[in-house]
Amino acid sequence: MSYMDFDRRAFLKNAQMTALLGAVGGGTSLAAADSATTPDGKYDFDTPYNRIGTDSIKWDWPMKVEGTNRIVAGMGVADMDFPCAPEITKALQDRTKHEVWGYLDMPKSFVEGVVGWNKRRYGLDINPDLVGISTGVHPGIVATLRAFTRPGDKVIMNTPTYNGFYFDLDYLDLIANESLMKFSNGRYSIDFEDFERRIDRNTTAFILCNPQNPTGNTWSREDLTRLGEICLRRRVLVLADEIHCDFVNGGGKYTPFASLENRDIVNNSVTFKAASKSFGLAAMNCAWFFSTNPDIFKAVVRQNRADLSTLGMIANKAAYAGGEDWLNQCVSYINGNHDFVDNYFKTNNMAGMLKPLGKAQGTYLMWLDATALTAKIGAKQMAADERKLGKLNVMGKPYSDGDMVERWLARKCGVVLNAGTSYGKGGENHMRMNIATSRKTLKVALDALSDACKKA
């Protein structure tokens, strides 16, 4: 049987998986509706939750594409391994009892929930008449770029940045204008001189990642104002992707772009958010965007077509209505995971092969320096050999050094990280690691990474 024909559900019966689940504390029933709580009423984020066999991109897909028949931890794709808030599960269960699935009329309470959430948590006043619903943040960004750019235009970004933006630009025949961030004393910062210098007459939009994915930066009010002033002066529209904002920890402060004092700057922007990252609802296909500028908003709405599902609307509405306590505890747990990983690396340095670049301020992601590991395993030559054969990676791109490190780790120790090269200029010799999982799973994954690095 080839790995392409691998039966993942059958794999659950394999003794190796049984041993792994035992090592990390046992798997949780996929059907348990109340599995997110413990008897004392606290939410349980520490019990490993088995996702293998559910066609998960994070867990199942790597076994297929990386040519391995085992996985210790999926730590790549940015979704969480925690059971969602019980309030969401209950709302979905209640709706499925009604067995007619006709067209959904979006309730007014949905937008009211979005507005209330931002006011309550961030003191942000949003005009409900200028809130649009999209199938996801990507469709919202694509709709905005369609409205304000033309094929061949440039879109500026601070790199390394979220790799999904590059696919949006490719889809619209736009050019990535990459402004490399500065790195000093363990932190990234914006190179404002380079940023403005790169803006030419063909640069018509700026995609701001706030907080920054993958580096974890939360940008200060001063940072955002300076970027906004440059874009306003140079007639560049700001698209603010703020989907990770709910994960800001004690090391950072989230400043919504729309909260800046200069209203001219704010009026030159569109903000994109969703409950999908915050509440683990990526499969529910629902997001939203807003602007303080009615003309910009109307132009985006004309390009936006939201194909929403009833269950997606219900899940997102329930999240904002009743999931706040769950989210607060989730963020606290992930903050503890950051500390756990930092301490692990301090006491076990992976033989110098992998190193975290500071504590992320606003995501459940960690950005790792993989320079030594890349060199040690000969990833550069591996990638050159693949390209010589005309092979492409799973995204249809020529193989990079980072792709080879990703593959090597998956095959050697069953831990899947994301190749830093996919995050644009500055991503070379880095890997992205998702730590939104149980601490027990995290420990097993770090042990596996450490063992593989020491044997490299």
Order of alpha helices (4+ residues) and beta strands (2+ residues): alpha-alpha-alpha-beta-alpha-alpha-beta-alpha-beta-alpha-beta-beta-beta-alpha-beta-alpha-beta-alpha-beta-alpha-beta-alpha-alpha-alpha-beta-beta-alpha-alpha-alpha-beta-beta-beta-alpha
